[in-house]
Amino acid sequence: MIYEASDFVFNAPPMLSTVRRVLIKPNASYSIPYPVTTSRDMMVTIIEGIRRVTDADILILEGTPEGDPIYSVYQSLGYDFPRVLTLDVKDCIWVEVDNPLPKPLAVPTFWVPNVILSSDYLITVAPLKIINGMGNLSLMNMLTVLPSGKYKHGGRGGWQALYNLGIDKVIADLYFTLSFDLGIIEARQKFTSYGDPVHGQIEEYGKVFIGEPYQVDCEASRALGLKMKHLNLIEEAKVGFEV
């Protein structure tokens, strides 16, 4: 669904009233405010919506490209929410999880933080960013839950080994492997960049997209006129996966 950003209130899905642990994955790898990262205001809106229906544990999980500690980034972004636990991907216990697709597109198994597997409801919330013509939306936001130390290439940090496999295929595989429940795209503004992840053009957009991650990214890409290869790959894989 698409909302006007000025009117947006997070109404938690009814099933959240029965869960014990909710994990929120923001886009917060850099100490630079919205629209480069998920805004504190959006995080507050989501947390308040969850608290209206449940006292479940709320966790925030993020990692950095070079594997540096995340806590100074959380501090600079104002992620200091009461009764919310902030976690660093690099400090988690990692477990190897099988890709459930009969024929994985690129990655047969992923190393993921075990806290994801022990959470009952997963939310990915990302700003509206277009990098080199590709939308970095709710699904692309899932990439940084993977430990960069496992996926660096040679001396290069980040997830270069996965990019070398074809990032569209990797994101499609990750979608089926992690199965986040809800995707939110904070589109009050649109950030457009050509290669630089933290510097670019900022335009007012005034929307919030919310729904199942694949569906919400499809809706946003249609609204923006973006062609997203990994969405096509997911659509094709769904046919074989559901048979």
PATORVEX-382343 format. One line per field, with one value per residue: residue number from 0; residue in three letters; x, y, z of N, C-alpha, C in turn. Coordinates in nm, 3 decimals. Atoms other than C-alpha are relative to their C-alpha. Layout:
BEGIN
num: [NUM ...]
residuo: [ALA ...]
n_X: [X ...]
n_Y: [Y ...]
n_Z: [Z ...]
ca_X: [X ...]
ca_Y: [Y ...]
ca_Z: [Z ...]
c_X: [X ...]
c_Y: [Y ...]
c_Z: [Z ...]
//
This chain:
BEGIN
num: [0 1 2 3 4 5 6 7 8 9 10 11 12 13 14 15 16 17 18 19 20 21 22 23 24 25 26 27 28 29 30 31 32 33 34 35 36 37 38 39 40 41 42 43 44 45 46 47 48 49 50 51 52 53 54 55 56 57 58 59 60 61 62 63 64 65 66 67 68 69 70 71 72 73 74 75 76 77 78 79 80 81 82 83 84 85 86 87 88 89 90 91 92 93 94 95 96 97 98 99 100 101 102 103 104 105 106 107 108 109 110 111 112 113 114 115 116 117 118 119 120 121 122 123 124 125 126 127 128 129 130 131 132 133 134 135 136 137 138 139 140 141 142 143 144 145 146 147 148 149 150 151 152 153 154 155 156 157 158 159 160 161 162 163 164 165 166 167 168 169 170 171 172 173 174 175 176 177 178 179 180 181 182 183 184 185 186 187 188 189 190 191 192 193 194 195 196 197 198 199 200 201 202 203 204 205 206 207 208 209 210 211 212 213 214 215 216 217 218 219 220 221 222 223 224 225 226 227 228 229 230 231 232 233 234 235 236 237 238 239 240 241 242]
residuo: [MET ILE TYR GLU ALA SER ASP PHE VAL PHE ASN ALA PRO PRO MET LEU SER THR VAL ARG ARG VAL LEU ILE LYS PRO ASN ALA SER TYR SER ILE PRO TYR PRO VAL THR THR SER ARG ASP MET MET VAL THR ILE ILE GLU GLY ILE ARG ARG VAL THR ASP ALA ASP ILE LEU ILE LEU GLU GLY THR PRO GLU GLY ASP PRO ILE TYR SER VAL TYR GLN SER LEU GLY TYR ASP PHE PRO ARG VAL LEU THR LEU ASP VAL LYS ASP CYS ILE TRP VAL GLU VAL ASP ASN PRO LEU PRO LYS PRO LEU ALA VAL PRO THR PHE TRP VAL PRO ASN VAL ILE LEU SER SER ASP TYR LEU ILE THR VAL ALA PRO LEU LYS ILE ILE ASN GLY MET GLY ASN LEU SER LEU MET ASN MET LEU THR VAL LEU PRO SER GLY LYS TYR LYS HIS GLY GLY ARG GLY GLY TRP GLN ALA LEU TYR ASN LEU GLY ILE ASP LYS VAL ILE ALA ASP LEU TYR PHE THR LEU SER PHE ASP LEU GLY ILE ILE GLU ALA ARG GLN LYS PHE THR SER TYR GLY ASP PRO VAL HIS GLY GLN ILE GLU GLU TYR GLY LYS VAL PHE ILE GLY GLU PRO TYR GLN VAL ASP CYS GLU ALA SER ARG ALA LEU GLY LEU LYS MET LYS HIS LEU ASN LEU ILE GLU GLU ALA LYS VAL GLY PHE GLU VAL]
n_X: [0.083 -0.072 0.056 -0.063 -0.094 0.048 0.110 -0.034 -0.004 -0.022 0.097 -0.064 0.085 0.057 -0.078 -0.106 0.047 -0.027 -0.141 -0.086 -0.118 0.009 -0.129 0.008 -0.125 -0.002 -0.118 -0.073 -0.141 -0.082 0.035 0.055 0.144 0.093 0.047 -0.102 0.034 0.136 0.008 0.041 0.146 0.067 -0.021 0.089 0.136 0.016 -0.008 0.124 0.106 -0.016 0.030 0.144 0.066 -0.076 -0.120 -0.104 -0.135 -0.027 -0.142 -0.046 -0.120 -0.065 -0.144 -0.070 -0.070 -0.136 0.002 -0.028 0.112 0.116 0.065 -0.019 0.095 0.129 -0.002 0.005 0.132 0.101 0.071 -0.011 0.141 0.019 0.045 -0.035 -0.138 -0.072 -0.097 -0.097 -0.012 -0.131 -0.009 0.097 -0.040 0.046 0.033 0.015 0.138 0.020 0.094 0.103 0.029 -0.056 -0.118 -0.040 -0.047 -0.142 -0.055 0.075 0.014 -0.041 -0.033 0.089 0.004 0.101 0.112 0.105 0.075 0.074 0.101 0.130 0.052 -0.114 0.037 -0.108 0.046 -0.108 0.031 0.013 -0.129 -0.028 -0.145 -0.036 0.121 0.063 0.066 -0.042 0.127 0.009 -0.071 -0.144 -0.037 -0.029 -0.137 -0.095 0.007 -0.103 -0.128 -0.089 -0.124 0.014 0.025 -0.095 -0.077 -0.138 -0.016 0.112 0.103 0.137 0.056 -0.048 0.010 0.139 0.016 -0.068 0.090 0.117 0.076 0.144 0.024 -0.021 0.114 0.112 -0.024 0.015 0.143 0.060 -0.069 0.028 0.146 0.047 0.145 0.054 -0.092 0.042 -0.089 0.020 -0.018 0.026 -0.093 -0.067 -0.144 -0.053 -0.145 -0.068 -0.120 -0.032 0.115 0.038 0.017 0.083 0.108 0.115 0.125 0.118 0.089 0.120 0.075 -0.050 0.048 -0.004 0.061 -0.094 -0.116 -0.002 0.112 -0.020 -0.103 0.064 0.087 -0.084 -0.070 0.097 0.029 -0.119 -0.046 -0.127 -0.006 -0.078 -0.023 0.021 0.144 0.036 -0.055 0.086 0.126 -0.024 -0.031 0.121 0.079 -0.054 -0.004 0.134 0.058]
n_Y: [-0.119 -0.127 -0.101 -0.131 0.000 -0.089 0.065 0.140 0.057 0.143 0.088 0.130 0.112 0.067 0.116 -0.043 0.010 0.135 0.036 -0.027 -0.077 -0.069 -0.052 -0.107 -0.021 -0.129 -0.028 -0.085 0.037 -0.121 -0.102 -0.110 0.008 0.019 0.125 0.102 0.107 -0.002 -0.109 0.030 -0.019 0.120 0.106 -0.027 0.031 0.146 0.053 -0.037 0.085 0.134 -0.006 -0.011 0.131 0.107 -0.030 0.090 -0.056 -0.065 -0.003 -0.069 0.069 -0.058 0.019 -0.100 0.061 0.044 0.080 -0.082 0.001 -0.076 -0.075 -0.144 -0.040 -0.009 -0.119 -0.122 -0.007 -0.017 0.126 0.022 0.021 0.075 0.140 0.055 0.047 -0.019 0.107 -0.012 0.126 0.064 0.059 0.110 0.135 0.021 0.138 0.019 0.033 0.046 -0.062 0.102 0.018 0.124 -0.037 -0.136 -0.082 -0.033 0.034 0.112 -0.021 -0.131 -0.018 -0.104 -0.005 0.093 -0.074 -0.007 0.126 0.011 -0.106 0.045 -0.090 -0.073 -0.121 -0.074 -0.137 -0.065 -0.123 0.015 -0.034 0.052 -0.004 0.045 0.040 0.116 -0.033 0.064 -0.008 0.084 0.126 -0.029 -0.033 0.123 0.045 -0.032 0.092 0.102 -0.046 -0.040 0.076 0.128 -0.020 -0.093 0.061 -0.043 -0.107 -0.092 0.027 0.006 0.126 0.005 0.137 0.021 -0.081 0.070 0.107 -0.061 -0.039 0.024 0.141 0.015 -0.056 0.093 0.116 -0.043 -0.017 0.130 0.062 -0.067 -0.016 -0.109 -0.007 -0.131 -0.097 -0.140 -0.091 -0.137 -0.076 -0.144 -0.056 0.096 -0.021 0.057 -0.011 0.077 0.063 -0.040 0.040 -0.098 -0.132 0.006 -0.098 0.024 -0.059 0.030 0.100 -0.008 0.125 0.116 0.127 0.104 0.127 0.112 -0.064 0.010 -0.076 -0.143 -0.045 -0.004 -0.117 -0.118 -0.005 -0.044 -0.141 -0.079 0.034 0.070 0.140 0.066 0.136 0.102 0.023 0.094 0.131 0.054 0.041 0.125 0.106 0.032 0.097 0.132 0.027 0.026 0.120]
n_Z: [0.000 0.006 -0.089 -0.006 -0.112 -0.106 -0.072 -0.029 -0.135 0.015 -0.063 -0.003 0.038 -0.118 -0.046 -0.090 -0.139 -0.051 0.014 -0.114 0.040 0.129 0.045 0.098 0.075 0.069 0.081 -0.095 0.006 0.003 -0.099 0.078 -0.021 0.109 0.059 0.020 -0.093 -0.054 -0.097 -0.137 -0.010 0.050 -0.098 -0.112 0.045 0.005 -0.137 -0.069 0.054 -0.058 -0.143 -0.021 0.005 -0.067 -0.079 0.049 0.016 0.128 0.030 0.120 0.047 0.117 0.011 0.081 0.113 -0.033 -0.121 -0.117 -0.096 0.045 -0.108 0.018 0.103 -0.069 -0.086 0.082 0.062 -0.105 -0.024 -0.145 -0.033 -0.125 0.007 0.130 0.000 0.126 0.021 0.108 0.073 -0.018 -0.133 -0.012 0.042 0.137 0.035 0.144 0.030 0.138 0.092 0.024 0.142 0.055 0.078 -0.036 0.111 -0.016 -0.133 -0.058 -0.145 -0.050 -0.141 -0.053 -0.147 -0.053 -0.059 0.101 -0.003 -0.125 -0.007 0.050 0.102 0.055 0.074 0.066 0.022 0.074 0.073 0.144 0.061 0.134 0.016 0.135 0.071 -0.064 -0.124 -0.125 -0.072 -0.120 0.018 0.003 -0.137 -0.073 0.025 -0.107 -0.115 0.022 -0.055 0.109 -0.012 0.070 0.142 0.064 0.109 -0.012 -0.098 0.009 -0.099 0.050 0.047 0.137 0.052 0.045 0.121 0.109 0.045 0.062 -0.119 0.021 -0.033 -0.145 -0.070 0.022 -0.088 -0.139 -0.024 -0.032 -0.114 -0.127 -0.013 -0.085 0.002 0.036 0.055 -0.006 0.072 -0.047 0.123 -0.012 0.097 0.089 0.008 0.124 0.004 0.104 -0.052 -0.137 -0.083 -0.102 0.059 0.120 0.016 -0.087 0.047 -0.080 0.061 -0.082 -0.010 -0.073 0.054 -0.103 0.040 0.011 0.063 0.146 0.054 -0.022 0.093 0.133 0.006 0.005 0.128 0.100 -0.021 0.034 0.134 -0.010 0.041 -0.105 0.048 -0.103 -0.014 0.106 -0.036 -0.106 0.062 0.072 -0.094 -0.073 0.077 -0.026 -0.144 -0.050 0.063]
ca_X: [0.000 0.104 0.050 0.106 0.411 0.246 -0.040 0.153 0.088 0.224 -0.068 0.095 -0.043 -0.273 -0.040 0.218 0.001 0.102 0.478 0.762 1.037 1.027 1.341 1.369 1.636 1.689 1.927 2.183 2.531 2.652 2.658 2.462 2.097 1.793 1.757 2.090 1.976 1.643 1.526 1.489 1.132 1.036 1.192 0.996 0.673 0.728 0.828 0.527 0.299 0.442 0.409 0.039 -0.029 0.248 0.520 0.733 1.110 1.211 1.555 1.736 2.004 2.255 2.611 2.874 3.048 3.396 3.284 3.348 3.141 2.790 2.718 2.873 2.652 2.343 2.444 2.496 2.158 1.979 1.882 1.839 1.493 1.370 1.319 1.476 1.795 2.042 2.265 2.571 2.581 2.951 2.893 2.620 2.663 2.642 2.478 2.475 2.126 2.023 1.861 1.523 1.509 1.550 1.797 1.958 2.036 2.378 2.413 2.315 2.371 2.399 2.574 2.321 2.299 2.118 1.902 1.715 1.617 1.503 1.282 0.912 0.853 1.102 1.069 1.298 1.269 1.469 1.487 1.405 1.745 1.839 2.206 2.340 1.985 1.899 1.647 1.792 1.461 1.333 1.484 1.825 1.826 1.842 2.196 2.363 2.234 2.497 2.836 3.066 3.364 3.231 3.175 3.464 3.680 4.054 4.142 3.816 3.554 3.179 2.999 3.218 3.219 2.840 2.848 3.089 2.824 2.567 2.390 2.045 2.069 2.200 1.913 1.660 1.820 1.824 1.454 1.362 1.615 1.529 1.159 1.113 0.749 0.712 0.884 0.862 1.008 1.043 0.989 0.938 1.241 1.417 1.796 1.965 2.335 2.575 2.821 2.860 2.644 2.636 2.634 2.371 2.065 1.772 1.415 1.089 0.856 0.613 0.518 0.554 0.525 0.439 0.362 0.520 0.879 0.862 0.520 0.617 0.932 0.728 0.481 0.754 0.944 0.627 0.556 0.912 0.949 1.239 1.336 1.459 1.616 1.602 1.223 1.191 1.416 1.200 0.885 1.033 1.165 0.830 0.669 0.903 0.916 0.537 0.478]
ca_Y: [0.000 0.359 0.628 0.999 1.044 1.327 1.098 0.777 0.587 0.237 0.007 -0.316 -0.632 -0.823 -1.124 -0.912 -0.937 -1.305 -1.289 -1.283 -1.116 -0.860 -0.777 -0.449 -0.416 -0.047 0.090 0.230 0.140 0.501 0.787 1.007 1.099 1.039 0.992 0.809 0.604 0.518 0.815 0.810 0.939 0.636 0.401 0.571 0.539 0.166 0.097 0.289 0.093 -0.236 -0.129 -0.053 -0.424 -0.614 -0.605 -0.841 -0.792 -0.549 -0.585 -0.363 -0.532 -0.377 -0.416 -0.200 -0.257 -0.287 -0.484 -0.190 -0.166 -0.035 0.123 0.462 0.473 0.396 0.676 0.933 0.847 0.880 0.513 0.525 0.380 0.265 -0.110 -0.180 -0.384 -0.274 -0.543 -0.554 -0.819 -0.879 -0.964 -1.220 -1.594 -1.679 -1.993 -2.136 -2.152 -2.346 -2.167 -2.344 -2.299 -2.633 -2.459 -2.158 -1.872 -1.793 -1.886 -2.230 -2.130 -1.802 -1.716 -1.521 -1.399 -1.657 -1.383 -1.361 -1.727 -1.685 -1.384 -1.429 -1.130 -0.957 -0.601 -0.440 -0.060 0.139 0.489 0.535 0.522 0.478 0.392 0.365 0.333 0.043 0.081 0.007 -0.072 -0.313 -0.628 -0.477 -0.359 -0.723 -0.760 -0.595 -0.855 -1.080 -1.062 -0.864 -1.055 -1.372 -1.211 -0.972 -1.036 -1.028 -0.704 -0.538 -0.505 -0.517 -0.788 -0.788 -1.167 -1.160 -0.875 -1.083 -1.357 -1.111 -0.908 -0.943 -1.323 -1.295 -1.071 -1.308 -1.603 -1.405 -1.322 -1.691 -1.780 -1.518 -1.451 -1.113 -1.053 -0.681 -0.423 -0.047 0.209 0.553 0.770 1.118 1.197 1.023 0.988 0.935 0.864 0.738 0.522 0.717 0.558 0.871 1.169 1.235 1.428 1.462 1.524 1.548 1.251 1.245 0.877 0.564 0.217 -0.076 -0.445 -0.784 -0.701 -0.835 -0.681 -0.346 -0.325 -0.411 -0.135 0.121 0.027 0.066 0.404 0.521 0.362 0.146 -0.183 -0.417 -0.739 -0.915 -0.866 -1.044 -1.323 -1.364 -1.377 -1.649 -1.847 -1.829 -2.030 -2.325 -2.291 -2.305 -2.604]
ca_Z: [0.000 -0.061 0.203 0.211 0.430 0.623 0.727 0.788 1.111 1.152 1.227 1.335 1.171 1.411 1.421 1.607 1.919 1.949 1.885 2.137 1.934 1.652 1.453 1.263 0.994 0.910 0.650 0.894 0.774 0.763 1.013 0.774 0.832 0.613 0.319 0.313 0.613 0.776 0.979 1.355 1.313 1.104 1.358 1.636 1.434 1.381 1.742 1.876 1.643 1.768 2.131 2.084 2.028 2.211 2.475 2.267 2.256 1.981 1.824 1.575 1.362 1.120 0.997 0.827 0.492 0.644 0.947 1.181 1.502 1.437 1.775 1.697 1.388 1.596 1.834 1.558 1.404 1.740 1.762 2.140 2.189 2.533 2.575 2.234 2.192 1.923 1.775 1.552 1.279 1.340 1.708 1.641 1.615 1.244 1.116 0.766 0.621 0.311 0.021 -0.015 -0.393 -0.576 -0.809 -0.637 -0.872 -0.724 -0.354 -0.219 0.146 0.336 0.663 0.871 1.232 1.443 1.598 1.268 1.294 1.654 1.578 1.511 1.285 1.053 0.921 0.664 0.652 0.400 0.255 -0.113 -0.283 -0.648 -0.696 -1.050 -1.180 -0.946 -0.668 -0.324 -0.160 0.106 -0.047 -0.119 0.243 0.356 0.218 0.517 0.763 0.607 0.781 0.552 0.690 0.529 0.192 0.132 -0.172 -0.125 0.052 -0.040 0.232 0.205 0.014 -0.297 -0.327 -0.358 -0.610 -0.816 -0.836 -0.970 -0.704 -0.863 -0.836 -0.480 -0.368 -0.526 -0.341 -0.018 -0.050 -0.047 0.224 0.489 0.421 0.587 0.676 0.608 0.392 0.446 0.206 0.361 0.054 0.197 -0.015 -0.303 -0.297 -0.634 -0.672 -0.936 -0.748 -0.423 -0.149 0.068 -0.172 -0.435 -0.542 -0.300 -0.417 -0.226 -0.288 0.005 0.019 0.232 0.077 0.301 0.239 0.182 0.073 -0.281 -0.341 -0.193 -0.405 -0.715 -0.631 -0.569 -0.885 -1.093 -0.938 -1.008 -1.350 -1.237 -1.398 -1.126 -1.251 -0.915 -0.901 -1.235 -1.110 -0.798 -1.008 -1.227 -0.930 -0.752 -1.032 -0.989 -0.609 -0.566 -0.796]
c_X: [0.087 -0.072 0.067 0.089 -0.050 -0.108 0.036 0.005 0.020 -0.102 0.053 -0.098 -0.049 0.086 0.112 -0.042 0.035 0.148 0.079 0.119 -0.018 0.138 -0.023 0.137 -0.009 0.115 0.081 0.148 0.093 -0.050 -0.051 -0.151 -0.080 0.018 0.108 -0.029 -0.145 -0.008 -0.039 -0.152 -0.075 0.017 -0.092 -0.143 -0.025 -0.001 -0.128 -0.117 0.005 -0.044 -0.150 -0.068 0.074 0.114 0.115 0.136 0.012 0.151 0.024 0.134 0.055 0.148 0.061 0.079 0.138 0.005 0.039 -0.118 -0.111 -0.050 0.021 -0.093 -0.139 -0.008 -0.016 -0.136 -0.113 -0.082 0.015 -0.139 -0.014 -0.055 0.018 0.148 0.061 0.114 0.088 0.014 0.130 0.015 -0.094 0.068 -0.058 -0.026 -0.020 -0.139 -0.013 -0.099 -0.106 -0.034 0.061 0.127 0.036 0.057 0.150 0.060 -0.082 -0.021 0.047 0.041 -0.084 0.008 -0.111 -0.120 -0.114 -0.088 -0.082 -0.103 -0.128 -0.055 0.114 -0.049 0.125 -0.054 0.115 -0.045 -0.010 0.130 0.012 0.149 0.035 -0.119 -0.074 -0.062 0.057 -0.117 -0.001 0.075 0.151 0.051 0.036 0.147 0.091 -0.027 0.102 0.134 0.099 0.133 -0.001 -0.002 0.089 0.081 0.142 0.013 -0.116 -0.108 -0.137 -0.037 0.043 -0.011 -0.140 -0.028 0.063 -0.085 -0.118 -0.099 -0.150 -0.035 0.013 -0.121 -0.123 0.015 -0.025 -0.146 -0.065 0.060 -0.041 -0.148 -0.040 -0.151 -0.054 0.111 -0.060 0.104 -0.037 0.033 -0.046 0.089 0.060 0.147 0.051 0.150 0.055 0.134 0.035 -0.119 -0.048 -0.017 -0.081 -0.105 -0.118 -0.121 -0.112 -0.088 -0.130 -0.083 0.064 -0.064 0.011 -0.074 0.101 0.118 0.004 -0.110 0.023 0.110 -0.053 -0.084 0.083 0.072 -0.093 -0.027 0.115 0.051 0.135 -0.012 0.097 0.016 -0.029 -0.148 -0.049 0.050 -0.084 -0.131 0.015 0.024 -0.122 -0.081 0.049 -0.005 -0.136 -0.065 0.013]
c_Y: [0.125 0.101 0.134 0.003 0.084 -0.063 -0.138 -0.030 -0.150 -0.078 -0.142 -0.109 -0.075 -0.114 0.041 -0.011 -0.135 -0.036 0.038 0.089 0.056 0.056 0.104 0.016 0.135 0.004 0.101 -0.032 0.120 0.102 0.127 -0.010 -0.025 0.111 -0.103 -0.122 0.014 0.103 -0.049 0.011 -0.123 -0.115 0.018 -0.037 -0.150 -0.058 0.033 -0.084 -0.141 -0.001 0.015 -0.137 -0.108 0.056 -0.092 0.071 0.060 0.012 0.081 -0.061 0.069 -0.032 0.106 -0.068 -0.055 -0.088 0.077 -0.005 0.095 0.099 0.150 0.054 0.014 0.130 0.127 0.017 0.018 -0.124 -0.039 -0.019 -0.079 -0.141 -0.060 -0.036 0.020 -0.101 0.029 -0.136 -0.071 -0.068 -0.120 -0.134 -0.022 -0.148 -0.009 -0.054 -0.038 0.089 -0.104 -0.021 -0.132 0.024 0.145 0.076 0.029 -0.056 -0.114 0.010 0.140 -0.010 0.116 0.002 -0.087 0.072 0.016 -0.125 -0.014 0.111 -0.047 0.085 0.092 0.116 0.061 0.138 0.082 0.133 -0.030 0.049 -0.067 0.020 -0.060 -0.056 -0.117 0.042 -0.079 0.011 -0.103 -0.132 0.021 0.030 -0.124 -0.042 0.022 -0.075 -0.113 0.052 0.030 -0.077 -0.133 0.019 0.105 -0.077 0.053 0.105 0.096 -0.039 -0.009 -0.140 -0.026 -0.140 -0.029 0.083 -0.069 -0.115 0.053 0.036 -0.020 -0.145 -0.023 0.051 -0.089 -0.124 0.038 0.018 -0.132 -0.061 0.062 0.029 0.105 0.016 0.130 0.088 0.139 0.083 0.142 0.094 0.145 0.075 -0.112 0.040 -0.070 0.025 -0.087 -0.048 0.033 -0.032 0.107 0.143 -0.013 0.109 -0.039 0.076 -0.035 -0.100 -0.017 -0.126 -0.097 -0.122 -0.106 -0.125 -0.112 0.049 -0.007 0.086 0.151 0.055 0.006 0.127 0.128 0.011 0.040 0.150 0.088 -0.026 -0.069 -0.143 -0.071 -0.148 -0.103 -0.026 -0.097 -0.141 -0.067 -0.050 -0.133 -0.116 -0.044 -0.108 -0.141 -0.039 -0.043 -0.124 -0.121]
c_Z: [0.000 0.089 -0.027 0.124 0.117 0.086 0.054 0.149 -0.018 0.082 -0.007 -0.043 0.124 0.054 0.096 0.147 0.062 -0.001 0.125 -0.035 -0.141 -0.033 -0.110 -0.064 -0.072 -0.101 0.080 0.003 0.006 0.101 -0.068 0.005 -0.128 -0.104 -0.033 0.087 0.045 0.112 0.139 0.014 -0.049 0.097 0.120 -0.037 0.001 0.141 0.078 -0.050 0.054 0.146 0.029 0.005 0.077 0.083 -0.039 -0.001 -0.139 -0.016 -0.126 -0.039 -0.125 0.004 -0.089 -0.112 0.034 0.124 0.124 0.096 -0.043 0.106 -0.008 -0.107 0.060 0.081 -0.084 -0.066 0.102 0.026 0.147 0.059 0.130 -0.027 -0.139 0.001 -0.138 -0.010 -0.120 -0.068 0.033 0.136 0.019 -0.028 -0.139 -0.023 -0.151 -0.030 -0.147 -0.075 -0.035 -0.147 -0.050 -0.083 0.035 -0.120 0.009 0.128 0.062 0.150 0.035 0.146 0.053 0.152 0.055 0.059 -0.100 0.007 0.127 0.018 -0.069 -0.114 -0.044 -0.086 -0.061 -0.036 -0.058 -0.057 -0.149 -0.066 -0.136 -0.024 -0.136 -0.075 0.060 0.132 0.117 0.096 0.112 -0.014 0.000 0.141 0.081 -0.012 0.121 0.130 -0.017 0.049 -0.112 0.006 -0.073 -0.152 -0.065 -0.103 0.004 0.110 0.002 0.102 -0.063 -0.046 -0.144 -0.060 -0.052 -0.125 -0.120 -0.056 -0.079 0.108 -0.017 0.035 0.150 0.078 -0.017 0.089 0.146 0.037 0.041 0.126 0.133 0.023 0.103 -0.018 -0.056 -0.054 0.005 -0.074 0.042 -0.116 0.013 -0.098 -0.083 -0.011 -0.125 -0.007 -0.113 0.055 0.144 0.091 0.098 -0.054 -0.129 0.000 0.088 -0.054 0.096 -0.073 0.079 0.017 0.100 -0.064 0.109 -0.048 0.005 -0.084 -0.152 -0.062 0.013 -0.092 -0.142 -0.014 -0.011 -0.135 -0.113 0.011 -0.047 -0.141 -0.002 -0.054 0.094 -0.037 0.107 0.026 -0.107 0.032 0.110 -0.058 -0.073 0.096 0.079 -0.070 0.029 0.146 0.052 -0.062 0.092]
//
